[in-house]
Protein backbone atom coordinates (compact mmCIF):
# COMPACT_ATOMS: atom_id res chain seq x y z
CA UNK A 1 0.00 0.00 0.00
CA UNK A 2 1.14 3.51 -0.79
CA UNK A 3 -0.56 6.87 -1.01
CA UNK A 4 -0.09 10.33 -2.45
CA UNK A 5 -1.85 13.47 -1.26
CA UNK A 6 -2.64 16.48 -3.41
CA UNK A 7 -4.75 19.56 -2.85
CA UNK A 8 -6.94 21.54 -5.16
CA UNK A 9 -8.99 24.65 -4.46
CA UNK A 10 -11.70 22.88 -2.45
CA UNK A 11 -10.42 19.42 -1.52
CA UNK A 12 -7.58 17.27 -0.33
CA UNK A 13 -7.23 14.30 -2.69
CA UNK A 14 -5.65 11.12 -1.32
CA UNK A 15 -4.74 8.51 -3.93
CA UNK A 16 -4.29 5.02 -2.49
CA UNK A 17 -2.58 2.24 -4.46
CA UNK A 18 -1.87 -1.44 -3.87
CA UNK A 19 -3.47 -3.75 -1.32
CA UNK A 20 -5.40 -1.90 1.39
CA UNK A 21 -5.52 -4.69 3.96
CA UNK A 22 -4.40 -6.02 7.33
CA UNK A 23 -1.03 -6.99 5.86
CA UNK A 24 -0.42 -3.25 5.57
CA UNK A 25 -1.28 -2.71 9.26
CA UNK A 26 2.00 -1.01 10.21
CA UNK A 27 1.60 1.25 7.21
CA UNK A 28 -2.01 1.99 8.28
CA UNK A 29 -0.65 3.71 11.38
CA UNK A 30 1.56 5.98 9.27
CA UNK A 31 -1.25 6.50 6.77
CA UNK A 32 -3.80 7.48 9.43
CA UNK A 33 -1.32 9.74 11.21
CA UNK A 34 -0.38 11.48 7.94
CA UNK A 35 -4.00 11.97 6.89
CA UNK A 36 -5.02 13.28 10.31
CA UNK A 37 -2.10 15.75 10.21
CA UNK A 38 -3.24 16.94 6.78
CA UNK A 39 -6.80 17.35 8.05
CA UNK A 40 -5.63 19.37 11.06
CA UNK A 41 -3.85 21.86 8.80
CA UNK A 42 -6.93 22.89 6.85
CA UNK A 43 -10.69 22.47 6.59
CA UNK A 44 -10.97 21.34 3.00
CA UNK A 45 -13.08 18.41 1.86
CA UNK A 46 -11.53 14.96 1.55
CA UNK A 47 -11.60 12.82 -1.59
CA UNK A 48 -10.17 9.31 -1.42
CA UNK A 49 -9.22 8.01 -4.89
CA UNK A 50 -9.04 4.22 -4.78
CA UNK A 51 -8.72 3.54 -8.51
CA UNK A 52 -5.37 1.79 -7.94
CA UNK A 53 -6.45 -0.32 -4.97
CA UNK A 54 -6.21 -3.95 -5.98
CA UNK A 55 -7.66 -5.47 -2.81
CA UNK A 56 -9.38 -4.18 0.31
CA UNK A 57 -10.32 -6.06 3.48
CA UNK A 58 -12.16 -5.13 6.67
CA UNK A 59 -9.12 -3.26 8.01
CA UNK A 60 -8.99 -1.04 4.91
CA UNK A 61 -12.74 -0.50 5.00
CA UNK A 62 -12.41 0.39 8.69
CA UNK A 63 -9.88 3.09 7.83
CA UNK A 64 -12.23 4.53 5.19
CA UNK A 65 -15.08 4.53 7.70
CA UNK A 66 -12.88 6.23 10.30
CA UNK A 67 -11.96 8.97 7.80
CA UNK A 68 -15.62 9.35 6.78
CA UNK A 69 -16.70 9.67 10.42
CA UNK A 70 -13.94 12.15 11.16
CA UNK A 71 -14.93 14.28 8.17
CA UNK A 72 -18.60 14.12 9.18
CA UNK A 73 -17.78 15.13 12.77
CA UNK A 74 -15.85 18.14 11.45
CA UNK A 75 -18.61 19.11 8.99
CA UNK A 76 -16.21 18.43 6.15
CA UNK A 77 -17.06 17.05 2.70
CA UNK A 78 -15.99 13.43 2.06
CA UNK A 79 -16.28 11.12 -0.94
CA UNK A 80 -14.64 8.20 -2.70
CA UNK A 81 -13.62 8.46 -6.33
CA UNK A 82 -12.69 6.02 -9.07
CA UNK A 83 -13.93 3.03 -7.08
CA UNK A 84 -13.33 -0.24 -8.95
CA UNK A 85 -16.41 -2.42 -9.54
CA UNK A 86 -14.91 -5.24 -7.45
CA UNK A 87 -14.71 -2.94 -4.43
CA UNK A 88 -18.23 -1.60 -5.05
CA UNK A 89 -19.45 -5.22 -4.90
CA UNK A 90 -17.65 -5.77 -1.58
CA UNK A 91 -19.19 -2.58 -0.16
CA UNK A 92 -22.65 -3.75 -1.22
CA UNK A 93 -22.18 -7.23 0.25
CA UNK A 94 -21.14 -5.91 3.65
CA UNK A 95 -23.78 -3.16 3.61
CA UNK A 96 -21.50 -0.10 3.73
CA UNK A 97 -22.22 1.01 0.16
CA UNK A 98 -24.76 3.68 1.12
CA UNK A 99 -22.48 5.28 3.70
CA UNK A 100 -20.15 6.79 1.11
CA UNK A 101 -20.64 9.31 -1.68
CA UNK A 102 -19.05 8.20 -4.98
CA UNK A 103 -17.67 10.03 -8.01
CA UNK A 104 -16.17 8.84 -11.27
CA UNK A 105 -13.09 11.04 -10.87
CA UNK A 106 -11.32 13.11 -8.23
CA UNK A 107 -11.86 16.47 -9.96
CA UNK A 108 -15.18 17.01 -8.20
CA UNK A 109 -16.55 18.90 -5.26
CA UNK A 110 -18.03 16.47 -2.76
CA UNK A 111 -21.29 17.29 -1.08
CA UNK A 112 -20.37 15.50 2.13
N, CA and C atoms as a LAMMPS dump frame, in Angstrom:
ITEM: TIMESTEP
0
ITEM: NUMBER OF ATOMS
336
ITEM: BOX BOUNDS ff ff ff
-5.0000000000000000e+02 5.0000000000000000e+02
-5.0000000000000000e+02 5.0000000000000000e+02
-5.0000000000000000e+02 5.0000000000000000e+02
ITEM: ATOMS id mol type element x y z
1 1 1 N 0.84 -1.183 0
2 1 2 C 0 0 0
3 1 3 C 0.881 1.241 0
4 2 1 N 0.467 2.207 -0.787
5 2 2 C 1.135 3.508 -0.792
6 2 3 C 0.085 4.568 -1.08
7 3 1 N 0.398 5.799 -0.746
8 3 2 C -0.558 6.866 -1.014
9 3 3 C 0.169 8.155 -1.348
10 4 1 N -0.56 9.002 -2.053
11 4 2 C -0.085 10.326 -2.446
12 4 3 C -1.194 11.304 -2.087
13 5 1 N -0.835 12.452 -1.54
14 5 2 C -1.85 13.471 -1.264
15 5 3 C -1.586 14.699 -2.116
16 6 1 N -2.67 15.251 -2.62
17 6 2 C -2.638 16.482 -3.411
18 6 3 C -3.762 17.373 -2.917
19 7 1 N -3.673 18.637 -3.205
20 7 2 C -4.753 19.555 -2.851
21 7 3 C -5.159 20.344 -4.076
22 8 1 N -6.461 20.591 -4.175
23 8 2 C -6.942 21.538 -5.161
24 8 3 C -7.644 22.659 -4.402
25 9 1 N -8.38 23.472 -5.092
26 9 2 C -8.987 24.646 -4.458
27 9 3 C -9.915 24.297 -3.3
28 10 1 N -10.676 23.216 -3.437
29 10 2 C -11.7 22.882 -2.451
30 10 3 C -11.409 21.626 -1.63
31 11 1 N -10.56 20.743 -2.128
32 11 2 C -10.415 19.425 -1.518
33 11 3 C -8.967 18.974 -1.36
34 12 1 N -8.806 18.048 -0.451
35 12 2 C -7.582 17.273 -0.333
36 12 3 C -7.878 15.952 -1.039
37 13 1 N -7.024 15.552 -1.959
38 13 2 C -7.228 14.302 -2.69
39 13 3 C -6.138 13.321 -2.267
40 14 1 N -6.57 12.182 -1.738
41 14 2 C -5.653 11.125 -1.316
42 14 3 C -5.804 9.978 -2.303
43 15 1 N -4.732 9.644 -3.002
44 15 2 C -4.742 8.513 -3.929
45 15 3 C -4.064 7.336 -3.249
46 16 1 N -4.804 6.231 -3.119
47 16 2 C -4.286 5.023 -2.489
48 16 3 C -4.026 3.987 -3.583
49 17 1 N -2.915 3.272 -3.474
50 17 2 C -2.579 2.237 -4.458
51 17 3 C -2.104 0.972 -3.746
52 18 1 N -2.325 -0.156 -4.404
53 18 2 C -1.867 -1.438 -3.871
54 18 3 C -2.954 -2.12 -3.057
55 19 1 N -2.542 -3.031 -2.19
56 19 2 C -3.472 -3.748 -1.321
57 19 3 C -3.725 -2.922 -0.068
58 20 1 N -4.979 -2.699 0.236
59 20 2 C -5.4 -1.902 1.392
60 20 3 C -5.98 -2.888 2.397
61 21 1 N -5.083 -3.58 3.116
62 21 2 C -5.518 -4.689 3.958
63 21 3 C -4.704 -4.807 5.24
64 22 1 N -5.044 -5.818 6.033
65 22 2 C -4.401 -6.017 7.333
66 22 3 C -2.896 -6.248 7.199
67 23 1 N -2.459 -6.78 6.083
68 23 2 C -1.027 -6.991 5.861
69 23 3 C -0.285 -5.656 5.865
70 24 1 N -1.001 -4.592 5.581
71 24 2 C -0.422 -3.246 5.567
72 24 3 C -0.598 -2.55 6.909
73 25 1 N -0.891 -3.302 7.976
74 25 2 C -1.278 -2.71 9.256
75 25 3 C -0.271 -1.673 9.763
76 26 1 N 1.011 -1.987 9.749
77 26 2 C 2.001 -1.008 10.21
78 26 3 C 1.948 0.26 9.363
79 27 1 N 1.704 0.087 8.087
80 27 2 C 1.602 1.246 7.213
81 27 3 C 0.312 2.018 7.491
82 28 1 N -0.758 1.317 7.917
83 28 2 C -2.01 1.991 8.284
84 28 3 C -1.765 3.057 9.339
85 29 1 N -0.931 2.737 10.317
86 29 2 C -0.65 3.71 11.384
87 29 3 C -0.052 4.984 10.793
88 30 1 N 0.936 4.818 9.914
89 30 2 C 1.555 5.98 9.266
90 30 3 C 0.543 6.707 8.38
91 31 1 N -0.246 5.926 7.65
92 31 2 C -1.254 6.502 6.766
93 31 3 C -2.251 7.34 7.566
94 32 1 N -2.826 6.749 8.616
95 32 2 C -3.801 7.476 9.425
96 32 3 C -3.191 8.722 10.053
97 33 1 N -1.979 8.588 10.599
98 33 2 C -1.32 9.742 11.214
99 33 3 C -1.101 10.844 10.18
100 34 1 N -0.629 10.478 8.988
101 34 2 C -0.382 11.475 7.939
102 34 3 C -1.667 12.167 7.508
103 35 1 N -2.726 11.388 7.324
104 35 2 C -3.998 11.968 6.894
105 35 3 C -4.561 12.886 7.98
106 36 1 N -4.495 12.453 9.227
107 36 2 C -5.015 13.284 10.311
108 36 3 C -4.225 14.582 10.443
109 37 1 N -2.908 14.527 10.202
110 37 2 C -2.102 15.755 10.208
111 37 3 C -2.534 16.689 9.084
112 38 1 N -2.781 16.125 7.905
113 38 2 C -3.237 16.938 6.776
114 38 3 C -4.577 17.591 7.108
115 39 1 N -5.475 16.812 7.717
116 39 2 C -6.797 17.347 8.054
117 39 3 C -6.718 18.438 9.11
118 40 1 N -5.764 18.343 10.027
119 40 2 C -5.626 19.368 11.062
120 40 3 C -5.155 20.692 10.483
121 41 1 N -4.427 20.64 9.37
122 41 2 C -3.853 21.855 8.801
123 41 3 C -4.863 22.709 8.05
124 42 1 N -5.934 22.094 7.563
125 42 2 C -6.927 22.888 6.848
126 42 3 C -8.299 22.24 6.947
127 43 1 N -9.298 22.935 6.474
128 43 2 C -10.685 22.472 6.595
129 43 3 C -11.289 22.089 5.249
130 44 1 N -10.47 21.725 4.311
131 44 2 C -10.972 21.337 3.002
132 44 3 C -11.682 19.989 3.062
133 45 1 N -12.443 19.713 2.002
134 45 2 C -13.082 18.413 1.863
135 45 3 C -12.033 17.338 1.599
136 46 1 N -12.448 16.087 1.718
137 46 2 C -11.527 14.963 1.554
138 46 3 C -12.067 14.014 0.498
139 47 1 N -11.261 13.78 -0.541
140 47 2 C -11.599 12.816 -1.587
141 47 3 C -10.574 11.692 -1.521
142 48 1 N -11.052 10.47 -1.426
143 48 2 C -10.174 9.31 -1.42
144 48 3 C -10.312 8.625 -2.774
145 49 1 N -9.246 8.647 -3.567
146 49 2 C -9.221 8.015 -4.892
147 49 3 C -8.662 6.602 -4.715
148 50 1 N -9.502 5.596 -4.966
149 50 2 C -9.041 4.218 -4.78
150 50 3 C -8.988 3.45 -6.108
151 51 1 N -8.77 4.173 -7.184
152 51 2 C -8.717 3.544 -8.507
153 51 3 C -7.589 2.524 -8.623
154 52 1 N -6.531 2.693 -7.847
155 52 2 C -5.375 1.787 -7.94
156 52 3 C -5.31 0.783 -6.8
157 53 1 N -6.39 0.686 -6.027
158 53 2 C -6.448 -0.317 -4.969
159 53 3 C -6.824 -1.636 -5.608
160 54 1 N -5.976 -2.637 -5.391
161 54 2 C -6.212 -3.952 -5.983
162 54 3 C -7.063 -4.837 -5.083
163 55 1 N -6.946 -4.641 -3.774
164 55 2 C -7.662 -5.474 -2.811
165 55 3 C -7.909 -4.661 -1.55
166 56 1 N -9.072 -4.841 -0.951
167 56 2 C -9.383 -4.179 0.313
168 56 3 C -10.04 -5.205 1.231
169 57 1 N -9.68 -5.181 2.506
170 57 2 C -10.322 -6.061 3.481
171 57 3 C -10.975 -5.203 4.558
172 58 1 N -11.438 -5.854 5.629
173 58 2 C -12.159 -5.125 6.673
174 58 3 C -11.301 -4.053 7.335
175 59 1 N -9.996 -4.278 7.419
176 59 2 C -9.117 -3.258 8.009
177 59 3 C -9.094 -2 7.134
178 60 1 N -8.977 -2.179 5.827
179 60 2 C -8.988 -1.042 4.91
180 60 3 C -10.323 -0.321 4.916
181 61 1 N -11.407 -1.098 4.938
182 61 2 C -12.738 -0.499 5
183 61 3 C -12.905 0.263 6.31
184 62 1 N -12.356 -0.291 7.392
185 62 2 C -12.412 0.394 8.687
186 62 3 C -11.715 1.737 8.655
187 63 1 N -10.589 1.819 7.957
188 63 2 C -9.884 3.095 7.83
189 63 3 C -10.735 4.092 7.045
190 64 1 N -11.364 3.638 5.964
191 64 2 C -12.233 4.533 5.194
192 64 3 C -13.402 5.024 6.037
193 65 1 N -13.983 4.134 6.828
194 65 2 C -15.084 4.533 7.704
195 65 3 C -14.622 5.523 8.767
196 66 1 N -13.427 5.303 9.312
197 66 2 C -12.881 6.226 10.302
198 66 3 C -12.691 7.62 9.685
199 67 1 N -12.151 7.677 8.466
200 67 2 C -11.962 8.968 7.8
201 67 3 C -13.308 9.623 7.494
202 68 1 N -14.274 8.832 7.046
203 68 2 C -15.618 9.345 6.783
204 68 3 C -16.217 9.939 8.055
205 69 1 N -16.133 9.202 9.154
206 69 2 C -16.704 9.674 10.417
207 69 3 C -16.001 10.928 10.919
208 70 1 N -14.701 10.967 10.745
209 70 2 C -13.937 12.151 11.156
210 70 3 C -14.374 13.376 10.342
211 71 1 N -14.496 13.178 9.037
212 71 2 C -14.932 14.279 8.171
213 71 3 C -16.339 14.741 8.558
214 72 1 N -17.224 13.794 8.788
215 72 2 C -18.599 14.123 9.177
216 72 3 C -18.62 14.908 10.49
217 73 1 N -17.831 14.464 11.461
218 73 2 C -17.783 15.131 12.768
219 73 3 C -17.268 16.563 12.645
220 74 1 N -16.425 16.806 11.654
221 74 2 C -15.846 18.141 11.455
222 74 3 C -16.613 18.95 10.403
223 75 1 N -17.789 18.442 9.997
224 75 2 C -18.611 19.112 8.99
225 75 3 C -17.807 19.37 7.713
226 76 1 N -17.106 18.364 7.296
227 76 2 C -16.21 18.429 6.146
228 76 3 C -16.762 17.505 5.054
229 77 1 N -16.64 17.905 3.806
230 77 2 C -17.061 17.047 2.7
231 77 3 C -16.164 15.815 2.619
232 78 1 N -16.746 14.681 2.193
233 78 2 C -15.994 13.43 2.056
234 78 3 C -16.615 12.598 0.944
235 79 1 N -15.78 12.056 0.066
236 79 2 C -16.283 11.116 -0.936
237 79 3 C -15.16 10.202 -1.415
238 80 1 N -15.571 9.132 -2.072
239 80 2 C -14.643 8.198 -2.704
240 80 3 C -14.722 8.42 -4.203
241 81 1 N -13.595 8.307 -4.88
242 81 2 C -13.617 8.464 -6.335
243 81 3 C -12.914 7.285 -6.997
244 82 1 N -13.302 7.066 -8.242
245 82 2 C -12.69 6.021 -9.071
246 82 3 C -12.717 4.656 -8.398
247 83 1 N -13.836 4.293 -7.823
248 83 2 C -13.93 3.032 -7.083
249 83 3 C -14.113 1.881 -8.07
250 84 1 N -13.194 0.913 -8.049
251 84 2 C -13.332 -0.241 -8.95
252 84 3 C -14.609 -1.038 -8.652
253 85 1 N -15.179 -1.646 -9.69
254 85 2 C -16.406 -2.423 -9.54
255 85 3 C -16.266 -3.536 -8.504
256 86 1 N -15.095 -4.154 -8.418
257 86 2 C -14.912 -5.242 -7.446
258 86 3 C -15.066 -4.719 -6.016
259 87 1 N -14.595 -3.514 -5.776
260 87 2 C -14.711 -2.936 -4.431
261 87 3 C -16.139 -2.475 -4.174
262 88 1 N -16.806 -1.951 -5.192
263 88 2 C -18.231 -1.598 -5.046
264 88 3 C -19.014 -2.836 -4.623
265 89 1 N -18.741 -3.984 -5.253
266 89 2 C -19.449 -5.223 -4.899
267 89 3 C -19.192 -5.608 -3.445
268 90 1 N -17.962 -5.469 -2.986
269 90 2 C -17.646 -5.77 -1.584
270 90 3 C -18.432 -4.838 -0.666
271 91 1 N -18.452 -3.544 -0.972
272 91 2 C -19.187 -2.576 -0.156
273 91 3 C -20.673 -2.931 -0.079
274 92 1 N -21.233 -3.379 -1.209
275 92 2 C -22.649 -3.753 -1.219
276 92 3 C -22.899 -5.013 -0.398
277 93 1 N -22.017 -5.983 -0.494
278 93 2 C -22.183 -7.235 0.25
279 93 3 C -22.165 -6.988 1.753
280 94 1 N -21.261 -6.137 2.198
281 94 2 C -21.142 -5.913 3.65
282 94 3 C -21.969 -4.716 4.137
283 95 1 N -22.795 -4.184 3.249
284 95 2 C -23.781 -3.158 3.612
285 95 3 C -23.176 -1.811 4.029
286 96 1 N -22.034 -1.445 3.465
287 96 2 C -21.497 -0.101 3.727
288 96 3 C -21.599 0.795 2.493
289 97 1 N -22.162 0.269 1.425
290 97 2 C -22.225 1.008 0.163
291 97 3 C -22.894 2.371 0.317
292 98 1 N -23.998 2.433 1.025
293 98 2 C -24.763 3.68 1.122
294 98 3 C -24.136 4.712 2.058
295 99 1 N -23.131 4.336 2.78
296 99 2 C -22.479 5.277 3.699
297 99 3 C -21.689 6.335 2.938
298 100 1 N -21.069 5.915 1.835
299 100 2 C -20.154 6.794 1.106
300 100 3 C -20.832 7.48 -0.079
301 101 1 N -20.288 8.637 -0.437
302 101 2 C -20.638 9.308 -1.684
303 101 3 C -19.571 8.917 -2.702
304 102 1 N -19.97 8.675 -3.95
305 102 2 C -19.047 8.199 -4.98
306 102 3 C -19.022 9.148 -6.172
307 103 1 N -17.833 9.265 -6.784
308 103 2 C -17.672 10.035 -8.012
309 103 3 C -16.748 9.289 -8.959
310 104 1 N -16.955 9.535 -10.242
311 104 2 C -16.171 8.844 -11.267
312 104 3 C -14.732 9.344 -11.352
313 105 1 N -14.472 10.542 -10.87
314 105 2 C -13.093 11.039 -10.867
315 105 3 C -12.874 11.919 -9.64
316 106 1 N -11.633 12.319 -9.43
317 106 2 C -11.317 13.107 -8.231
318 106 3 C -11.336 14.611 -8.476
319 107 1 N -11.754 15.032 -9.658
320 107 2 C -11.864 16.466 -9.964
321 107 3 C -13.295 16.937 -9.729
322 108 1 N -13.8 16.667 -8.538
323 108 2 C -15.179 17.009 -8.198
324 108 3 C -15.191 17.789 -6.898
325 109 1 N -16.333 18.315 -6.575
326 109 2 C -16.551 18.902 -5.257
327 109 3 C -17.564 17.999 -4.563
328 110 1 N -17.146 17.373 -3.509
329 110 2 C -18.031 16.468 -2.764
330 110 3 C -19.084 17.274 -2.029
331 111 1 N -20.225 16.65 -1.844
332 111 2 C -21.292 17.287 -1.077
333 111 3 C -21.15 16.975 0.412
334 112 1 N -20.521 15.86 0.74
335 112 2 C -20.365 15.502 2.134
336 112 3 C -21.123 14.29 2.528
